């Protein structure tokens, strides 16, 4: 038996998309403003680096479009073709944005090396430096703002885009470093700083891409969190043990699949209740858990009774053995407990009046004795109710 439920996360997909859309549109507006400002100032101030940085800011609009599309597509709930939702659209496009970020880092390193070899020293005027400072401030603000939203929504895409903003801030920082180096006569200071910054950006891009690739191949959560989840579930009353605890990430959330063992004689409804308790328990202790599927096993299922006959066959054999008993017509229903390689039987007799009650001691002997020749029946219990 299994049961499952999708949980209400701390922030639903609609609210997540609303916040992602807001921060991305603000970022796009900032990119347009800085692109025009950098290109105009670079042209008037004879700064090819700043002019090129302005073109780069225009190219950032492409990633903003990707972020908007991914946030919108990923916010759709499950449907017939996508029973687990659309969050992995965001994951896939995060890899694209990560690659763009990595290319930006490589570009910074390559430009620094070329400038160092060619001794191409930047000599910006005051207006160029002022624009560079404005760019650093605005892009660092967008980095922190976007990162904050990504943490609240659990969006890896927004987190990667936040670092894209910071890479732009670093690009403008290189302009300042170069100007400072030129002022003090240290002509290669900008190249050294640019290489360090480029490597930092490459490292962040690599981590982002690797994280998304791990999600796409259904990598589970870390061992420490998995152990915490295991220990928390064992606190639910009625659980004997837990096995086959599996997890996978999906768009910043976690999907859980677990097998629990309960007492072999609990009813189906009680087993379902215990499973629902696990789902409720996890929802209050782990914010990122979005969906839990619980498979309820009995403590006797370590060796699966796959060779035992099904209920129809068993009941036909039982009734064939009991049909000649005088109390046979009183049988109301039969419960079967599949335990390892045998079956325990509970037969319930409906007594409409005391006059119908045969000798109890006789009945308790008749029913087990009648099925002694059935090899897989290990126990028969007789119950009476009115």
KAURHU-V213485 format. One record per run of one state. SS is the DSSP state (helix for helix, strand for strand, loop for the rest). FROM is the first residue (numbers start at 0). TO is the last residue. If there is no record, write none. Layout:
# KAURHU-V213485
ss=<SS SS>
from=<FROM FROM>
to=<TO TO>
This chain:
# KAURHU-V213485
ss=<loop strand loop helix loop helix loop helix loop helix loop helix loop helix loop helix loop strand loop strand loop helix loop strand loop helix loop helix strand loop strand loop helix loop helix loop strand loop>
from=<0 1 6 12 44 47 74 86 118 125 153 155 184 188 216 222 233 240 250 252 262 267 285 288 298 310 322 327 330 339 341 350 353 356 359 370 376 385>
to=<0 5 11 43 46 73 85 117 124 152 154 183 187 215 221 232 239 249 251 261 266 284 287 297 309 321 326 329 338 340 349 352 355 358 369 375 384 385>
